[in-house]
């Protein structure tokens, strides 16, 4: 392990660990900055935009309890498998549109912000 020690003016001393021993301390700090931005973007996608607030139900889907494991779609009819594919496609499109909306909101905030 390699550590980068940062003296933050408000939070005090912060230890940033890295498993890559070839990284320079400034690179470790830079990577942790990217990590913070990614986590903040994910939090915004969840709480502000609703990118992951999906509820796509399929009337024909058999109810399953949590922890029952995977479904065996190869044992189901072709119509059922097609319905599951449509449901997964709707889920993927919802998340992609949410991410695009979040990107547009960030662009507009950056370009048209008033200081």
N, C-alpha and C positions, 0 to 999 in steps of 0.2 A: 504494500500500500504506500501511496505517496500522498502527502497532505499539503495543501496550500492554506496557510494561516492568514486570515484577513482581519485587520483591526477596523471594525465598522464604527462610525461615530455615534450611532444610536443603539446598536445591538451588541456592541462589545466585540470580543474576539470570537471569530467564526472559524471552525476547522472544516475544510472542504476535502473529503477523501477522493482518491482516484486509484483505480486498479492498474491503469496503464502507466508504467514507470517511465515511459519515454516522454510524457507530457511535461511541458514547462509549467511553472506555477501560474503564469498569466493565462496560459491556455486552459488550465483547470478553472480559473475564475471566469473566463469567457464562456466555457461550456456550461457552467452553473447558471450564468446569466441567460443563456438560451433555454435551459431547462425551466427556469422561472417563467419565461415568456410563453413557453409551450403549455405549462400548467395553467397559467392565467387565461390563455386562449381557450383551453378545454373547459375551464370553469365558466367562462363567458358563454361558450357554446351550450353548456348544460343549463345554466340559470337564466341567461338573458335571451338568447335566440331560441332555445328549446330544440336544438338539433337532435338531441338524444331522447326527447320526450315523445316517443312513438308508441302507439297502441294500434297495431294492425292485427285485427282478429280475422280468423277464417272460420266461417260457420261450419264447414265440414270437418274441421280439425278435432281430433279426439282429445278430450281433456286429459291432462297429465299433471300429476303432482310434482312438486319440486323434489329433485333428487332421484327421480325414477330413471334417469339415464336418457340415452338417445332413442329416437324413433328409428325403426327399421323401414325406411321408405321403399326399399326394394321388395318388400312384402305387400305393399299397398298397390292400389289400382293406378293406372296411368293418369286418370283424371285427378286423383288425390295428389299425386306427385307434381302435376302441373299447377295445381292450386298452391302448393307449398312454394314452388318456384316463383309464382306471382307475388306471394306474400314476401318472400325474401327480396325480390326486385323492388317492391314498394318500400321496404325498409331501407335498402341501399339508396334509392332515389331521395327519400326523406332526409337521410343524413347528408348526402351530397348537396342537396339544395340548402340545407341549414348551414353547411360550411361555406357555400357560395354567398349566402346572405350575410354571414358573419364577415367575410372578406370585404364585401361591398360596404358594410357598415363601418369597418375599420378604415377603408379608403376614404369614405366621405368624412369621417371624423378627422382624419389627418389632413385632408385637403381644405375642408371648409370650417376648420376650427377658428374661433375668435379668441385672440389672446388679450 
